[in-house]
Amino acid sequence: MRELAPGVWVHEGAQAEPDADNLGDVANIGFVIGGDCVAVIDGGASLAVGRALRAALRTRTALPVCHRIATHMHPDHVLGLAAFDGTGPQQRDPTMVGHARLAAALGQRSTGYRAAMQREIGAAGASPEPPRPGRTVDPQAPLLLALGEQTLHLQAHPPAHTDNDLSVWLPAAGVLWTGDLLFHQRVPALDGRLRGWQAWTGAQRARDCGVDGPHAAGGPQGAAASPHWIVPGHGPVLRHDGRPDSPWCTALGAQAVYLDGLAQTVRSALDAGLSLGDLLRREGAEGAPSAKDTSAQGGSGQDRPARPATGTGGPGPAQASGAVGWALYALYHRRNLSAAWAELEWE
């Protein structure tokens, strides 16, 4: 565990898919200790990871856990939160807090997620149904959680990485917990809305990095001021010192280039009259999807209205951003192309 500011503890997960060796310890998770109680932010992909986080918490405080916060519905963030049952005041279950759309997303996918994690991890990957939110956050109504000495500002976002992304801002500590709205040194995984994710990334760059562009006015940002520490959903924690070349700005820039290139690649393929299969073959991205890819996304390219052929497109998002060197590129790039195609083919 790493303490970023007094009472703000983070554990960085491996840049890998869940397996029997890492037991699902593949996402950034942690907790915030206040004067009255504790808030846990994400719990890993298994009860084993959640229990390890609970043990780490108990070496640092005996305070009850008031809240367990899910930044979104993906299994590597939410399944381990069940390990905190009974850790609340009077040994009650802590309140689960998430996006207004989290409960519906878990209802649709949690059975498949649990089966996938047990298949990938083995017996240690077995987990109960993840807790459902007792408090929810709407994009138009941020939620403040007071822990005593620490206040968490929870912002729900329009569809981006998923349709239920939630960020956590700690103004007193200067820490922004982005969840999977930011991937660092790992290829982003699109499971929501590409244009929304471009908008969120552009808004952060406009506020903190002095970069103006077509996505600079992108809705709720999550932090009311520039953060000093940023906890991405995956990858090393980032620092921001106010300079446009800070690690935070560099990571945002790399993600923006990848997402913008993804949109450009798909639009160029559509304009050229290619099918999705043609695009995947051209990109050399026909590997098997990951365990998170539980439902097919993307159209056939056969029933959409014809678009004028304007060329075959420039360099793909991988070449433009250097993403080929990012962790898990071979698993997720294909899925990203398919998801972007499904979104953009009818625009």
Steps between C-alpha positions, in 0.01 A plus 500: 500500500610855428385805695454791259380744767408454867242221512487444122632153419537339156600156379609474135384182330699309240479599133353162409179306456368310806655155537591236758827674583373851567156389632342800331728763648505700175337837579588794720307483827522662841334687783469839666516524880306788654453604859175305537514215250653363181401492134629217280543575130476189279585151622672294231373204300464243778423454867867414551605845380224668699601313815863604452387862472287459811799358690718792386233742618482337842874539554446876468169570674226337706238748377190356334458507123211734423509477122628272227517684171493336158649714223314284244360151447799307362590189700862597568370797699179381662504129593743537792275755675296213647798437732391806699165359608455555873774766534264796541381669820354245746639231266241582236582490131651825370291693253582423139527820293506522123373662184124517450538241222720260699220278634356437153846426359576250777159340453578437135859385531595382849414134438724491193774693679502262796518197271781657299707581808461148639603360162805727474613488864382157608329411828640813665306704245161390633308795638147584613279749323659843533316734737245728336519875559313643797587853386531611142647800323350674198719692252305818575520464880843427652501333841710605800600234754636637828728262690616751759822683399450373145216583260464307177340664197345231281424589139303274269583539132312463171587184306874481431709194599167346609152646551556506878836669562553674834798709612599594855658838582662574835556878499681517835752240384512605135434141389281408202393136466399461134405135489533370145438840346880501481726210403873551544756288310216266404271512198159652586201264487190651340173371649293818493509792257811605311388858450420534868844368595664742259300779664610407854864471397486829315343678797782391732764613250331839459481558876840370607728494196409809301391292199201632312322290243168365371439301821602768751146574626419145598243501780562415867870478575511349849750740657420866563871588490819350363596187696847434639467122500299292252406135550416345161297183476809316379867593501730696729369792703566834331624836628398843374705810582306741282730470198366389160767227483415346838443121516123567528497712185723255315267209584193699398670594174583140417144389572360787289718403204387137524129583530513762223692257279245228572220729380698607194586143405139380521359803317757464223415132460130581481564774244703253292213251499683238706321249721592451864670173406707682240608754759595236756706312244670820388584591857628149575271493801301180472624344826257361754321756718561513872283365781334842529373471143184315600280618215565559131522863400521651157292474185561298189549801277253346254173680588614855566436776244776539243754773572717661238845348463756758603810289553632211703595700807827598659698334777291310751472595867773255598758652270397855584525462878760229545229279649652181358745519790225540761395212720224274363489669161443172313197416716320832500575677172269267303218558745552876482475498121177298518346723769596818315356358178165430668486859623620681190353306208163675533618853578 
